[in-house]
């Protein structure tokens, strides 16, 4: 984690700040402010917020465990406040979140979708896979024709895993059990 910042689980009171960071990113599909409040309440265990020295959110990662693949964390959104960019914060948040969720819930891989024009996210998730020695598979999940608004690019599914460090951090690994990955 970059100096002066702390990784934490989001709280409901962080919802408005997270919504603003998403809005100001100008790259994310902005959800309603209500959805960010719900995310902070219902998915705090699978999400993370980076806080500055005053405890204010300056970045976030939202995610959930996929019901059909309980060892997979789906990363929904990653955003960093403009003033904190260029410090490696997105990678640090993603590493910290996946380690925590592996230890608590036993995930061993991640999924996300990225539009082809989102260079920063493509780089973030490709470098995550490289850093952790994990394979990455890509395929179009939602073709652009499925979206009701014109001009939405396809969403490409990135499947990363198994991630060796996550598999060894999971509760099942420490108990000596082997759990199926859901594939």
Secondary structure, DSSP 8 states (H G I E B T S, - for coil): --TT-EEE---GGGHHHHHHHHHHHSSS----HHHHHHHHHHSGGG-EEEE-TTS-EEEEEEEEE-TTSTTEEEEEEEEE-GGGTTSSHHHHHHHHHHHHHHHHH---EEEEEEETT-HHHHHHHHHHHHHTT--EEEEEEE-GGGSSSTT---EEEEEEE--HHHHHHSHHHHTT-------
